Structures are given as C-alpha cells and as structure tokens.
Amino acid sequence: MTAPNVVEQIEDTFLSCSICLQCYNQPKALPCLHTFCEGCIEDYIKKFTGTGNQGSVQFPCPICRLEVTLPEGGVSAFPYNHLITSLKDTILSSSLSQNQSGSKGDRPDFPLTERPTSKKSSLTFSQRFGQFDSGPEGFVNISGLAVCPKTGRIIIADCSKNTITIYIPDGDTKNMSFKCDCSIRDVAVTKAGSILVTVSRSGNAILREYTTDGRLIAQYGDVYKSENPFGIAISKRERIIVSSLQRNRVHIFTDRKKHAFSFGTGGETLEQFLFPYYITTNSKNDIIVSDSGNHRIKVHKTDGSIRCMFGSQGSALGSLFYPMGICVDDYDNIFVADANNYRVQLFSPKGEFLACPVQNTFQLGIDVKPVCVAYTKNQLIVSLRGTRFSEIQIYDCDTSKFKSRPKACCCCCFFRVGHTDEPLEAWS
C-alpha cells in the first residue's frame, strides 16, 4: 500500500465524523468515548430532544446508543478531542511532504508501531475471547469487568445487550450468561461469590445483586435511583462504592448494603468530579476514582477526603485523555485504561508514572480503545471496544519489578499493539 493510500485510509477511518462523514470540525468526545463534530452532535441533540443546549437533557450516542447526559454548559462543555486534532495535523503534514517529494514508498511518514523483534519479556499474551456480535456468544459494548477472587472466573457486563457473561478460563466448562430486565453498567463480585451490578431504569434501585445463574437476590439504593450510577467496587471491609454520573459524586454503602454517606459534586476543583465513571479500591481501602471528564485519577481516604491526585489532559506519558477503567495490582500500583489515548498506563500508588503497557490499540480496528481493566494472580485483563469491535484480552503479568520502584521507567518494558494477528504482543 502506498503512502497516499494509507493517508486516505487513516483520514476515512479516524478523522471523519460519523454524522456528516466529513473531516472533524471541533471534535468533541462523549462520555462513551465516541467523537463527533461539535456542530453535528449539537444538531443531533436538537433533533432528538427538541431542546438543544437548554437545560439538563439526556440523549443516546449516535453510535453505541449509550445514554449520555448533556453537561450544564451544553455541547461545548464536552471535552475537546486533542488527539484527533493532533493526528489530523500529522496526516496533513505527511500528505504535504509526500506531495512535495513525489516519493511513492511503501511506508507512511506518520508514526506507526513496529512489530517488536525482542522475544524476552516479563509479560506475555495469554488468551483472547469474545467478538462483536449481538447474539448470545458475542459482545457489543463491554461496560464492566470483574474477577471472582475464589474461582478466577471473569464477569463481564454488556450495557448494550444488558447481559452478564461469566467466562470460565479452564476451557473445559461452557461459559454462562444471563440477561437483566433493566439497563446495566459495571459489575463487582462479593466474597460470597454473588454479583453486584450498577443499574438504571430498574424501577427503584441503583444496585442489584444476582447469583451466578442469574437469580435476583435483592436490589438496593432506591433513594438514588435517578442518579445514573456507573462504576462499582467492593473494599476489603466489604463496603460497596458506587459512582454517580448524574450528580458527579460517590456513594458509600455498608457491608449490609445500607447507604452510609456520599462525597463529591460536579466541577473541576480538588473536591469535585466530572463524569466519575470507574472506581476501585486498594489494600488500604482507599477509594480510587477515574475522574474521566477532568482527565485525572483521584485517590480518596475511606472518609472521602482526598489523599492524592494525578493526571492532566494530554498525550505525553503520564498524561491522560478520558481515563476509564482502573484497577490495582498486588502492590497497589494503579492500571489506568487511558481510553482516548488508546493505551493502558501503570502508575505507582502515589501517582508516579511507571510504564505504558498497552499502546496504539486503534491499530486493532476503527476507534478500538481500552475501556475496562482488571488484575488478578499476575494476570492483566483488558476489555477493548470500537466500531464493531468488542473483545477481552488476557496477559500473564508480573509487576513485582515495580514493588519498590517509585520512579518512572521506560514505557517499552511491557508490550504494545502491532500490525499482526497477535493482539498487544509482549516485548521489552
């Protein structure tokens, strides 16, 4: 393939708004991570709701149909997708350079990840499963990921199909799944093995508890049923933490599922959140929040007070652009699905950059990005989603080398995506 053809393919795949089919103009990223021209999404909202930028309204994403809440500032308050603009400028420069030189080489001038040549690595690809399919065996929009601490089974929530899938790694037992009669978001697993699910439009709850065969045990949080819950985590003390996108706050429930207290409001200050999508906890029972709209990660103490905060919008190592799923390893290092930078980053418990284990996931398909991450027994589990793409990938991952290393290291010490059939190949 010649360089001009590659440039055209990149423009069509990554730089065209799916509404107007033209090159992005003021690209705005929705909470579901899909990007549109500011004017296009504003017109879409007006046609869908009839209210445009006035007041607090909800609308489905034109691509994935996820329900999105319009910010108080209207469409202009959605984050600007600087990555799209940067890629657009790079492509334009590459195209101009190609035209001036007249070269017809086989490789484009913009950077692409090369296939690694080193076989020695501390992390290796283990397995992949799932594919984009609306049928019973596939996934459409993976929104939640958890691992049962007793059995090692992987629990997956699909918010488009409203189904919970239980993946059994041994390969000898058939996977199980069940459908919920409400909109589901994230999942967590209790010590007893039951499945907790954040839900909306369920009538009178933000949280449901199921058995592994899909039997509804109970539902909780009727007072907060209209808060559009999303992320969920369970602390070592069996406290349940739920994030609310509607009011940009975090709810704490006791081990008996009784509401204890809440913290946070909408905004940009140290105490505030803007779309706190995912949450997790560490060995100290700290509450770690993916403050997606503010492009940062916040670590809170058990009483809700801030312990530390890291990240800011950007594409450099250590910077974040709409972080989504988060999890911790055995040493409380924090994995972050840096979704709109198409990578997963690893930070120390204090927020110091350590490594960038996954990079350039867009090379796997149109707009493919990491959304959920989980870590268990030296395995890193990553969910990836994009346009007609939905998949889980598992890696054997030993992070003991970062047990006592607070300083940043080379981002090339793990693995990245290449143009191969092997997803996210391990290398060093």
C-alpha positions as CSV (number, residue, x, y, z in Angstrom):
1,M,0.0,0.0,0.0
2,T,1.4,3.4,-1.0
3,A,1.7,6.3,1.5
4,P,-1.1,8.3,-0.1
5,N,-3.4,5.4,0.2
6,V,-2.5,4.9,3.8
7,V,-3.1,8.6,4.5
8,E,-6.5,8.3,2.8
9,Q,-7.4,5.2,4.9
10,I,-6.4,7.0,8.1
11,E,-8.5,10.0,7.2
12,D,-11.5,7.9,6.4
13,T,-11.2,5.7,9.5
14,F,-10.1,8.0,12.2
15,L,-10.6,11.6,11.1
16,S,-14.2,11.5,9.7
17,C,-17.3,12.4,11.8
18,S,-19.8,9.5,11.5
19,I,-22.7,12.0,11.3
20,C,-21.5,14.3,8.5
21,L,-18.9,11.9,7.1
22,Q,-16.6,14.8,6.7
23,C,-13.3,15.6,8.4
24,Y,-13.8,16.6,12.1
25,N,-14.6,20.2,12.8
26,Q,-14.1,21.0,16.6
27,P,-14.1,17.3,17.6
28,K,-16.0,16.6,20.9
29,A,-15.7,13.4,22.8
30,L,-18.8,12.0,24.5
31,P,-18.5,10.1,27.8
32,C,-18.9,6.8,25.8
33,L,-15.6,7.9,24.0
34,H,-17.2,8.3,20.6
35,T,-16.2,11.6,18.9
36,F,-18.3,13.9,16.7
37,C,-18.1,17.5,15.3
38,E,-19.4,19.9,17.8
39,G,-22.0,21.3,15.4
40,C,-23.0,17.8,14.3
41,I,-23.7,16.5,17.8
42,E,-25.4,19.7,18.7
43,D,-27.8,19.4,15.7
44,Y,-28.3,15.7,16.6
45,I,-29.3,16.6,20.2
46,K,-31.7,19.2,19.0
47,K,-33.4,16.8,16.6
48,F,-33.6,14.0,19.1
49,T,-34.7,16.0,22.2
50,G,-36.1,19.2,20.7
51,T,-34.3,21.2,23.4
52,G,-30.8,21.6,22.1
53,N,-28.4,23.2,24.6
54,Q,-31.1,24.3,27.1
55,G,-31.4,22.6,30.4
56,S,-30.3,19.1,31.5
57,V,-31.3,16.6,28.9
58,Q,-30.3,13.0,28.0
59,F,-29.7,11.5,24.6
60,P,-28.3,8.3,23.1
61,C,-24.9,8.3,21.5
62,P,-25.5,8.1,17.7
63,I,-23.1,5.1,17.5
64,C,-23.4,2.9,20.7
65,R,-26.8,4.2,21.9
66,L,-25.4,4.7,25.5
67,E,-27.5,7.2,27.3
68,V,-25.5,10.5,27.7
69,T,-26.3,13.4,30.0
70,L,-25.7,16.8,28.5
71,P,-23.5,18.9,30.7
72,E,-24.7,22.2,32.2
73,G,-22.6,24.1,29.7
74,G,-24.1,22.3,26.8
75,V,-22.3,20.6,23.9
76,S,-19.3,23.0,24.3
77,A,-18.7,21.5,27.8
78,F,-17.9,18.1,26.3
79,P,-14.1,17.6,26.3
80,Y,-12.2,18.6,23.1
81,N,-10.5,15.6,21.4
82,H,-7.0,16.9,21.1
83,L,-5.7,13.5,19.9
84,I,-7.9,13.8,16.8
85,T,-6.6,17.3,16.1
86,S,-3.0,16.2,16.6
87,L,-3.5,13.2,14.2
88,K,-5.2,15.4,11.7
89,D,-2.2,17.8,11.7
90,T,0.2,14.9,11.4
91,I,-1.6,13.4,8.5
92,L,-1.8,16.8,6.7
93,S,2.0,17.3,7.2
94,S,2.6,13.8,5.9
95,S,0.5,14.3,2.9
96,L,2.1,17.7,2.0
97,S,5.6,16.2,2.5
98,Q,4.6,13.2,0.2
99,N,3.3,15.5,-2.5
100,Q,6.4,17.7,-2.4
101,S,8.9,14.8,-2.5
102,G,7.0,12.8,-5.1
103,S,8.1,9.6,-3.3
104,K,6.0,6.5,-3.6
105,G,7.4,4.4,-0.8
106,D,5.5,1.7,0.9
107,R,5.7,3.2,4.4
108,P,3.8,6.3,5.6
109,D,5.7,9.2,7.2
110,F,3.5,9.3,10.3
111,P,4.5,7.1,13.2
112,L,3.1,3.6,13.4
113,T,4.1,1.0,16.0
114,E,6.5,-1.6,14.6
115,R,6.4,-5.3,15.3
116,P,8.8,-5.9,18.2
117,T,11.8,-8.1,17.5
118,S,12.8,-8.9,21.1
119,K,11.3,-12.1,22.5
120,K,12.4,-11.6,26.0
121,S,9.7,-10.1,28.2
122,S,8.2,-10.1,31.7
123,L,4.7,-10.1,30.2
124,T,3.2,-12.4,27.6
125,F,-0.1,-12.7,25.8
126,S,-2.2,-15.5,27.3
127,Q,-5.5,-15.6,25.5
128,R,-8.3,-13.6,23.9
129,F,-12.0,-14.3,23.8
130,G,-15.2,-12.7,22.6
131,Q,-16.1,-10.8,19.4
132,F,-18.6,-8.2,18.3
133,D,-21.9,-10.0,17.9
134,S,-25.4,-9.2,19.2
135,G,-26.0,-12.9,19.5
136,P,-25.7,-14.9,22.8
137,E,-22.0,-15.7,22.3
138,G,-20.8,-12.2,21.5
139,F,-20.4,-8.7,23.0
140,V,-21.5,-5.3,21.8
141,N,-20.5,-2.8,24.4
142,I,-18.5,-4.1,27.4
143,S,-19.0,-1.7,30.2
144,G,-18.0,-3.8,33.3
145,L,-15.3,-6.3,34.2
146,A,-14.6,-8.1,37.4
147,V,-12.9,-11.3,38.6
148,C,-14.2,-13.7,41.2
149,P,-11.5,-14.0,43.9
150,K,-12.4,-17.6,44.7
151,T,-12.8,-19.2,41.3
152,G,-10.9,-16.8,39.0
153,R,-13.9,-16.6,36.7
154,I,-14.3,-13.3,34.8
155,I,-17.5,-11.4,35.0
156,I,-18.4,-9.2,32.0
157,A,-21.2,-6.7,31.8
158,D,-22.5,-5.6,28.3
159,C,-24.5,-2.4,28.7
160,S,-25.9,-2.6,25.1
161,K,-27.3,-6.2,25.5
162,N,-27.9,-5.8,29.3
163,T,-26.3,-9.2,29.8
164,I,-23.8,-10.6,32.3
165,T,-21.4,-13.2,31.0
166,I,-19.3,-15.4,33.2
167,Y,-16.2,-16.6,31.4
168,I,-14.6,-19.7,32.8
169,P,-10.8,-19.7,31.9
170,D,-10.3,-23.5,32.2
171,G,-11.8,-24.0,28.7
172,D,-13.5,-27.3,29.7
173,T,-16.6,-25.7,31.1
174,K,-19.1,-23.8,29.0
175,N,-19.4,-20.1,29.7
176,M,-22.6,-18.9,31.4
177,S,-24.7,-15.7,30.8
178,F,-28.0,-14.2,31.8
179,K,-30.0,-11.2,30.7
180,C,-31.2,-8.4,33.1
181,D,-34.5,-6.7,32.7
182,C,-33.0,-3.2,33.2
183,S,-30.1,-1.1,32.0
184,I,-26.8,-2.4,33.5
185,R,-23.4,-0.7,33.8
186,D,-20.5,-2.1,35.9
187,V,-20.0,-5.2,37.9
188,A,-18.3,-6.4,41.1
189,V,-18.1,-9.8,42.9
190,T,-18.6,-10.2,46.7
191,K,-16.6,-12.6,48.9
192,A,-19.6,-14.9,48.9
193,G,-19.5,-15.1,45.1
194,S,-22.6,-13.1,44.3
195,I,-22.6,-10.5,41.5
196,L,-23.3,-6.8,42.2
197,V,-24.4,-4.7,39.2
198,T,-25.0,-1.0,38.9
199,V,-28.3,-0.5,37.2
200,S,-30.6,2.3,35.9
201,R,-34.2,2.2,34.8
202,S,-34.7,-0.7,37.2
203,G,-37.7,0.9,38.9
204,N,-36.4,1.6,42.3
205,A,-32.7,0.9,42.7
206,I,-29.1,1.7,41.6
207,L,-27.7,-1.6,42.6
208,R,-28.8,-5.2,42.1
209,E,-27.4,-8.5,43.5
210,Y,-27.5,-11.7,41.4
211,T,-26.5,-15.3,41.8
212,T,-24.1,-16.6,39.1
213,D,-27.1,-18.3,37.4
214,G,-29.0,-15.0,37.1
215,R,-31.4,-15.2,40.0
216,L,-32.1,-11.8,41.5
217,I,-31.2,-11.8,45.2
218,A,-32.1,-8.2,46.1
219,Q,-31.8,-4.6,45.0
220,Y,-30.6,-1.5,46.9
221,G,-30.4,2.3,46.8
222,D,-34.0,3.2,45.9
223,V,-33.4,6.8,47.1
224,Y,-30.7,7.3,44.4
225,K,-32.5,5.5,41.5
226,S,-32.3,8.6,39.2
227,E,-28.6,9.3,39.7
228,N,-27.4,7.4,36.6
229,P,-24.9,5.1,38.5
230,F,-22.0,3.6,36.7
231,G,-18.8,2.3,38.5
232,I,-18.8,-0.1,41.4
233,A,-16.2,-1.5,43.7
234,I,-16.0,-3.5,46.9
235,S,-13.4,-2.7,49.6
236,K,-11.5,-5.1,51.8
237,R,-14.0,-4.3,54.5
238,E,-16.9,-5.2,52.2
239,R,-18.0,-1.6,51.8
240,I,-19.7,-1.0,48.4
241,I,-18.7,2.1,46.5
242,V,-20.9,3.4,43.6
243,S,-20.2,6.3,41.3
244,S,-23.0,8.6,40.1
245,L,-22.7,10.4,36.7
246,Q,-25.9,12.5,37.2
247,R,-24.7,14.3,40.3
248,N,-20.9,13.6,39.9
249,R,-20.5,12.0,43.3
250,V,-19.5,8.8,45.0
251,H,-21.8,6.8,47.3
252,I,-20.6,4.5,50.1
253,F,-22.7,1.6,51.3
254,T,-22.1,-0.6,54.3
255,D,-21.4,-4.3,54.1
256,R,-25.2,-4.7,54.7
257,K,-25.9,-2.5,51.6
258,K,-27.2,0.4,53.7
259,H,-26.2,3.9,52.5
260,A,-23.5,5.4,54.7
261,F,-22.5,8.7,53.1
262,S,-21.7,10.4,49.8
263,F,-19.0,12.8,48.7
264,G,-18.3,15.0,45.7
265,T,-20.1,17.4,43.4
266,G,-19.8,18.4,39.8
267,G,-16.9,20.6,38.8
268,E,-13.1,20.9,38.4
269,T,-11.8,21.6,41.9
270,L,-9.9,19.2,44.1
271,E,-13.1,18.0,45.8
272,Q,-15.2,17.7,42.6
273,F,-15.7,15.2,39.8
274,L,-16.8,15.4,36.2
275,F,-18.1,12.0,35.0
276,P,-16.5,9.7,37.6
277,Y,-17.0,6.6,35.5
278,Y,-15.0,3.9,37.2
279,I,-13.8,3.2,40.7
280,T,-11.6,0.7,42.6
281,T,-10.0,0.3,46.0
282,N,-6.6,-0.7,47.2
283,S,-5.3,-2.7,50.2
284,K,-5.7,0.4,52.5
285,N,-9.3,0.6,51.5
286,D,-8.6,3.9,49.7
287,I,-11.2,4.8,47.1
288,I,-9.6,5.4,43.6
289,V,-11.8,7.3,41.1
290,S,-11.4,7.7,37.4
291,D,-12.4,11.3,37.1
292,S,-12.9,11.0,33.3
293,G,-14.2,14.4,32.4
294,N,-11.3,16.1,34.3
295,H,-8.7,13.7,32.8
296,R,-7.3,12.6,36.1
297,I,-7.3,9.9,38.8
298,K,-8.2,10.8,42.4
299,V,-7.3,8.7,45.4
300,H,-9.6,9.3,48.4
301,K,-9.4,8.1,52.0
302,T,-12.2,6.0,53.5
303,D,-14.0,9.1,54.7
304,G,-13.9,10.7,51.3
305,S,-11.1,13.2,51.9
306,I,-8.5,13.5,49.2
307,R,-5.2,11.6,49.6
308,C,-3.6,12.3,46.2
309,M,-4.5,13.2,42.6
310,F,-2.6,12.7,39.3
311,G,-3.0,13.2,35.6
312,S,-4.0,16.1,33.3
313,Q,-5.3,16.2,29.7
314,G,-2.6,15.4,27.2
315,S,-1.0,12.6,25.2
316,A,2.5,12.5,26.8
317,L,3.4,9.6,29.0
318,G,1.8,10.2,32.4
319,S,-0.9,12.4,30.9
320,L,-4.5,11.2,30.4
321,F,-7.3,11.7,28.0
322,Y,-10.6,10.5,29.3
323,P,-9.4,7.7,31.6
324,M,-11.9,5.0,32.1
325,G,-11.4,1.6,33.8
326,I,-8.9,1.3,36.7
327,C,-7.6,-1.5,38.9
328,V,-4.7,-2.2,41.3
329,D,-2.0,-4.9,41.3
330,D,-0.7,-6.8,44.4
331,Y,1.4,-3.7,45.3
332,D,-1.3,-1.1,44.9
333,N,0.1,0.2,41.6
334,I,-2.7,1.5,39.5
335,F,-3.5,0.4,36.0
336,V,-5.5,3.1,34.0
337,A,-7.3,2.5,30.7
338,D,-6.3,5.8,29.1
339,A,-9.1,5.4,26.6
340,N,-8.8,8.3,24.2
341,N,-5.0,8.0,24.1
342,Y,-5.6,4.3,23.1
343,R,-3.4,2.9,25.8
344,V,-3.2,1.5,29.3
345,Q,-0.8,3.2,31.7
346,L,0.7,2.0,35.1
347,F,1.2,4.4,38.0
348,S,2.6,3.9,41.5
349,P,0.3,4.2,44.5
350,K,1.2,7.9,44.7
351,G,0.5,8.6,41.0
352,E,4.1,8.4,39.6
353,F,4.2,7.1,36.1
354,L,5.8,3.7,35.8
355,A,5.1,2.2,32.4
356,C,2.8,2.2,29.4
357,P,1.9,-1.5,29.0
358,V,-0.6,-1.1,26.1
359,Q,-0.3,1.4,23.2
360,N,-1.9,2.2,19.9
361,T,-5.0,0.0,20.3
362,F,-6.6,1.8,17.4
363,Q,-4.4,-0.4,15.1
364,L,-6.7,-3.3,16.0
365,G,-9.7,-1.7,14.3
366,I,-11.7,1.5,14.0
367,D,-11.6,3.5,17.2
368,V,-10.6,0.5,19.3
369,K,-9.7,1.6,22.8
370,P,-9.3,0.0,26.2
371,V,-12.2,0.6,28.5
372,C,-12.1,-1.8,31.4
373,V,-9.1,-3.4,33.2
374,A,-8.7,-6.0,35.9
375,Y,-5.8,-7.6,37.6
376,T,-5.6,-10.9,39.4
377,K,-3.0,-13.5,40.2
378,N,-0.3,-12.0,37.9
379,Q,-2.8,-11.5,35.0
380,L,-3.8,-8.3,33.4
381,I,-7.3,-8.4,31.8
382,V,-8.2,-5.7,29.3
383,S,-11.6,-5.1,27.5
384,L,-11.4,-3.4,24.2
385,R,-14.2,-1.8,22.2
386,G,-14.5,0.1,19.0
387,T,-16.7,0.3,15.9
388,R,-18.0,-3.2,15.5
389,F,-15.2,-4.5,17.8
390,S,-15.6,-5.9,21.3
391,E,-13.1,-8.2,22.9
392,I,-11.3,-9.4,26.1
393,Q,-7.6,-9.9,26.1
394,I,-5.6,-11.5,29.0
395,Y,-1.9,-11.3,29.7
396,D,0.4,-13.0,32.1
397,C,1.7,-10.1,34.0
398,D,4.3,-9.9,36.8
399,T,4.5,-6.4,38.3
400,S,6.9,-7.4,41.2
401,K,9.6,-5.3,39.4
402,F,7.6,-2.2,40.4
403,K,7.2,-3.2,44.1
404,S,9.8,-0.7,45.3
405,R,10.3,1.4,42.3
406,P,8.6,4.8,42.6
407,K,10.4,6.4,39.7
408,A,9.3,6.2,36.1
409,C,10.9,3.7,33.8
410,C,10.9,3.3,30.0
411,C,7.5,2.8,28.6
412,C,8.8,0.0,26.4
413,C,9.2,-2.5,29.2
414,F,5.9,-4.3,28.6
415,F,4.1,-4.6,25.3
416,R,2.3,-2.6,22.6
417,V,0.0,-3.2,19.7
418,G,1.5,-4.1,16.3
419,H,0.2,-4.8,12.8
420,T,-0.1,-8.6,13.5
421,D,-2.6,-11.2,14.2
422,E,-1.2,-11.3,17.8
423,P,-3.0,-8.7,19.8
424,L,-0.9,-6.5,22.1
425,E,2.3,-8.6,21.7
426,A,4.6,-8.7,24.7
427,W,8.0,-7.3,24.4
428,S,10.8,-5.5,26.2
